[in-house]
Structure formats: C-alpha cells, structure tokens
Amino acid sequence: MERIIIDMDEVIADPMGAMITWYEKEYHSKVNYDNIKEGSWLKGFPDEHHQLVLEKLYSPGFFRDLPVMDDAVDVLKEMNQRYEIFIVSAAVEFPNSLKDKHDWLLEYFPYFTWRQLVLCGDKRMIVGDHMIDDHLKNLVHFKGNKLLYSALHNREVQGYQRINNWKEAAAIFLK
C-alpha cells in the first residue's frame, strides 16, 4: 500500500486564514498580501505588529480552533481507505500547539487513528511514497513524489507539481 505524508498547517488546516481574520478584526488593519513571500506569511503584517502575531501564534488554543480546508475531510476519508496516510506536522516548533493539533485532528478527522498522527520537529526523517506540503523546506529532502500544496507564501515557487485544493488531490489519488 502506498504511503502518503500530509502536512497539517496550510494543507488541511487554515492557520493563515484564522490569523488574518483575528488580526483584521482586532486591529482594524489589512494584511498586505503582496508582501507574503516564500518562507513566512508574517511579512504580510505591518512590522510593528510582527510580535503581536507571533504571540498569537504561540498562544495556547490558537491551533485548536482552526478552519478546515474545503473538501479535506471527505477527500481524506476516501484516501484513507486506499492508502496508508500519515498526517505529519512540525508541531514542536510551536510547543503549545501539540495538544491543540492532536485534539483538532481527532475532532475533524476521526477516521485517523492516533498511530497516523505524527507531531514532530523536523520532517527529514519522514519516509513515504508521496508528500503533500506547503513548505519547500519539508519537500526538498523527501525521497518520494513531492506535491506542493498551494499557499500565498509559495505562489512564486516553480518546479513542483502543485495541488491547489482537495478536489485536485482527489483527481490525483482517487481516480
């Protein structure tokens, strides 16, 4: 059975959308989408608010209430019946996120067992046939098929097969 490694943030969960919604409501200011480039969406926020955004990102509970990416629940449910799926998140980067991410995954994706959830630090040790991730730093060392999940921060990246949404993932993996 083929193994598919799937990232959480910006792939099945929408932390950037949640952060932008919080920021615009709290500070009545808009995010500059043109400044969001490879590596970090923090650059879209005014420099004087970077610390506020980081504090929110590192706060307990932020990762618990994230929106789910459209169609992810249904597509992954079907993929889970055909493939060996692992949800792999570099959650250790945000220590308060560990329980939040675990609980979020079990709420929205109850068909995954705890054995399929990998909350780690560095993804270089992860092995599989396919990896769907929004960050090049995770794909570059992966030995299998690399699929870049489209996000604002990677919109200028070229040279990778892209998945723009979960309907496109279904067309690839559920044909």
Contacts in CASP RR format, 6 or more apart in sequence:
PFRMAT RR
TARGET T0000
AUTHOR 0000-0000-0000
METHOD contacts of the structure
MODEL  1
MERIIIDMDEVIADPMGAMITWYEKEYHSKVNYDNIKEGSWLKGFPDEHH
QLVLEKLYSPGFFRDLPVMDDAVDVLKEMNQRYEIFIVSAAVEFPNSLKD
KHDWLLEYFPYFTWRQLVLCGDKRMIVGDHMIDDHLKNLVHFKGNKLLYS
ALHNREVQGYQRINNWKEAAAIFLK
1 83 0 8 1.000
1 84 0 8 1.000
2 83 0 8 1.000
2 84 0 8 1.000
2 129 0 8 1.000
2 130 0 8 1.000
3 83 0 8 1.000
3 84 0 8 1.000
3 85 0 8 1.000
3 86 0 8 1.000
3 127 0 8 1.000
3 128 0 8 1.000
3 129 0 8 1.000
3 130 0 8 1.000
4 79 0 8 1.000
4 83 0 8 1.000
4 84 0 8 1.000
4 85 0 8 1.000
4 86 0 8 1.000
4 128 0 8 1.000
4 129 0 8 1.000
4 130 0 8 1.000
4 131 0 8 1.000
4 132 0 8 1.000
4 173 0 8 1.000
5 86 0 8 1.000
5 88 0 8 1.000
5 123 0 8 1.000
5 126 0 8 1.000
5 128 0 8 1.000
5 130 0 8 1.000
5 131 0 8 1.000
5 132 0 8 1.000
5 133 0 8 1.000
5 142 0 8 1.000
6 12 0 8 1.000
6 76 0 8 1.000
6 85 0 8 1.000
6 86 0 8 1.000
6 87 0 8 1.000
6 88 0 8 1.000
6 131 0 8 1.000
6 132 0 8 1.000
6 133 0 8 1.000
7 87 0 8 1.000
7 88 0 8 1.000
7 89 0 8 1.000
7 131 0 8 1.000
7 132 0 8 1.000
7 133 0 8 1.000
7 134 0 8 1.000
7 135 0 8 1.000
7 138 0 8 1.000
7 149 0 8 1.000
8 87 0 8 1.000
8 88 0 8 1.000
8 89 0 8 1.000
8 91 0 8 1.000
8 101 0 8 1.000
8 105 0 8 1.000
9 15 0 8 1.000
9 63 0 8 1.000
9 66 0 8 1.000
9 89 0 8 1.000
9 134 0 8 1.000
10 16 0 8 1.000
10 134 0 8 1.000
10 149 0 8 1.000
10 151 0 8 1.000
10 153 0 8 1.000
11 69 0 8 1.000
11 72 0 8 1.000
11 132 0 8 1.000
11 133 0 8 1.000
11 134 0 8 1.000
11 149 0 8 1.000
12 68 0 8 1.000
12 69 0 8 1.000
12 72 0 8 1.000
12 76 0 8 1.000
12 87 0 8 1.000
12 109 0 8 1.000
13 63 0 8 1.000
13 66 0 8 1.000
13 67 0 8 1.000
13 68 0 8 1.000
13 69 0 8 1.000
13 104 0 8 1.000
14 66 0 8 1.000
14 67 0 8 1.000
14 68 0 8 1.000
14 69 0 8 1.000
15 57 0 8 1.000
15 62 0 8 1.000
15 63 0 8 1.000
15 66 0 8 1.000
16 41 0 8 1.000
16 151 0 8 1.000
16 152 0 8 1.000
16 153 0 8 1.000
17 67 0 8 1.000
18 62 0 8 1.000
18 65 0 8 1.000
18 66 0 8 1.000
18 67 0 8 1.000
19 41 0 8 1.000
19 53 0 8 1.000
19 56 0 8 1.000
19 57 0 8 1.000
20 31 0 8 1.000
22 56 0 8 1.000
23 29 0 8 1.000
23 31 0 8 1.000
23 45 0 8 1.000
23 49 0 8 1.000
23 53 0 8 1.000
23 56 0 8 1.000
24 30 0 8 1.000
24 31 0 8 1.000
27 49 0 8 1.000
27 52 0 8 1.000
29 46 0 8 1.000
29 49 0 8 1.000
31 44 0 8 1.000
31 45 0 8 1.000
32 44 0 8 1.000
32 45 0 8 1.000
32 46 0 8 1.000
33 44 0 8 1.000
33 152 0 8 1.000
35 43 0 8 1.000
35 44 0 8 1.000
36 43 0 8 1.000
36 44 0 8 1.000
36 152 0 8 1.000
36 153 0 8 1.000
37 43 0 8 1.000
37 153 0 8 1.000
37 156 0 8 1.000
38 136 0 8 1.000
38 153 0 8 1.000
38 154 0 8 1.000
38 156 0 8 1.000
38 157 0 8 1.000
39 135 0 8 1.000
39 136 0 8 1.000
39 137 0 8 1.000
39 153 0 8 1.000
39 154 0 8 1.000
40 153 0 8 1.000
41 151 0 8 1.000
41 152 0 8 1.000
41 153 0 8 1.000
42 50 0 8 1.000
42 53 0 8 1.000
42 54 0 8 1.000
45 53 0 8 1.000
56 62 0 8 1.000
57 94 0 8 1.000
58 94 0 8 1.000
58 96 0 8 1.000
59 96 0 8 1.000
60 96 0 8 1.000
60 100 0 8 1.000
61 96 0 8 1.000
61 100 0 8 1.000
62 96 0 8 1.000
62 97 0 8 1.000
62 100 0 8 1.000
63 91 0 8 1.000
63 94 0 8 1.000
63 96 0 8 1.000
63 97 0 8 1.000
63 100 0 8 1.000
63 101 0 8 1.000
63 104 0 8 1.000
64 99 0 8 1.000
64 100 0 8 1.000
64 103 0 8 1.000
64 104 0 8 1.000
65 104 0 8 1.000
66 104 0 8 1.000
68 108 0 8 1.000
69 165 0 8 1.000
69 166 0 8 1.000
70 165 0 8 1.000
70 166 0 8 1.000
71 165 0 8 1.000
71 166 0 8 1.000
71 167 0 8 1.000
71 170 0 8 1.000
72 166 0 8 1.000
73 108 0 8 1.000
73 109 0 8 1.000
74 166 0 8 1.000
75 166 0 8 1.000
75 167 0 8 1.000
75 169 0 8 1.000
75 170 0 8 1.000
75 174 0 8 1.000
76 85 0 8 1.000
76 109 0 8 1.000
76 112 0 8 1.000
76 166 0 8 1.000
77 109 0 8 1.000
77 111 0 8 1.000
78 170 0 8 1.000
78 174 0 8 1.000
79 85 0 8 1.000
79 169 0 8 1.000
79 170 0 8 1.000
79 173 0 8 1.000
79 174 0 8 1.000
80 111 0 8 1.000
80 112 0 8 1.000
82 173 0 8 1.000
82 174 0 8 1.000
83 173 0 8 1.000
85 112 0 8 1.000
85 116 0 8 1.000
86 116 0 8 1.000
86 117 0 8 1.000
86 118 0 8 1.000
86 126 0 8 1.000
87 105 0 8 1.000
87 109 0 8 1.000
87 112 0 8 1.000
87 116 0 8 1.000
87 117 0 8 1.000
87 118 0 8 1.000
88 118 0 8 1.000
88 120 0 8 1.000
88 123 0 8 1.000
88 126 0 8 1.000
89 97 0 8 1.000
89 101 0 8 1.000
89 118 0 8 1.000
89 119 0 8 1.000
89 120 0 8 1.000
90 120 0 8 1.000
90 121 0 8 1.000
90 122 0 8 1.000
90 123 0 8 1.000
90 138 0 8 1.000
91 97 0 8 1.000
91 98 0 8 1.000
91 101 0 8 1.000
91 119 0 8 1.000
91 120 0 8 1.000
91 121 0 8 1.000
92 98 0 8 1.000
92 119 0 8 1.000
92 120 0 8 1.000
92 121 0 8 1.000
93 121 0 8 1.000
98 119 0 8 1.000
101 119 0 8 1.000
102 117 0 8 1.000
102 119 0 8 1.000
105 112 0 8 1.000
105 117 0 8 1.000
106 112 0 8 1.000
106 114 0 8 1.000
118 126 0 8 1.000
120 126 0 8 1.000
123 133 0 8 1.000
123 138 0 8 1.000
123 141 0 8 1.000
123 142 0 8 1.000
124 141 0 8 1.000
126 142 0 8 1.000
127 143 0 8 1.000
128 142 0 8 1.000
128 143 0 8 1.000
128 144 0 8 1.000
129 144 0 8 1.000
129 145 0 8 1.000
130 144 0 8 1.000
130 145 0 8 1.000
130 147 0 8 1.000
130 173 0 8 1.000
131 138 0 8 1.000
131 139 0 8 1.000
131 142 0 8 1.000
131 144 0 8 1.000
131 145 0 8 1.000
131 146 0 8 1.000
131 147 0 8 1.000
132 147 0 8 1.000
132 149 0 8 1.000
132 163 0 8 1.000
132 169 0 8 1.000
133 139 0 8 1.000
133 142 0 8 1.000
133 146 0 8 1.000
133 147 0 8 1.000
133 148 0 8 1.000
133 149 0 8 1.000
134 148 0 8 1.000
134 149 0 8 1.000
134 150 0 8 1.000
134 151 0 8 1.000
134 153 0 8 1.000
134 154 0 8 1.000
135 154 0 8 1.000
136 148 0 8 1.000
136 154 0 8 1.000
136 157 0 8 1.000
136 160 0 8 1.000
139 146 0 8 1.000
139 147 0 8 1.000
139 148 0 8 1.000
139 160 0 8 1.000
145 161 0 8 1.000
146 160 0 8 1.000
146 161 0 8 1.000
147 160 0 8 1.000
147 161 0 8 1.000
147 162 0 8 1.000
147 163 0 8 1.000
147 172 0 8 1.000
148 154 0 8 1.000
148 157 0 8 1.000
148 160 0 8 1.000
148 161 0 8 1.000
148 162 0 8 1.000
148 163 0 8 1.000
149 162 0 8 1.000
149 163 0 8 1.000
149 164 0 8 1.000
150 162 0 8 1.000
150 163 0 8 1.000
150 164 0 8 1.000
150 165 0 8 1.000
163 169 0 8 1.000
163 172 0 8 1.000
END
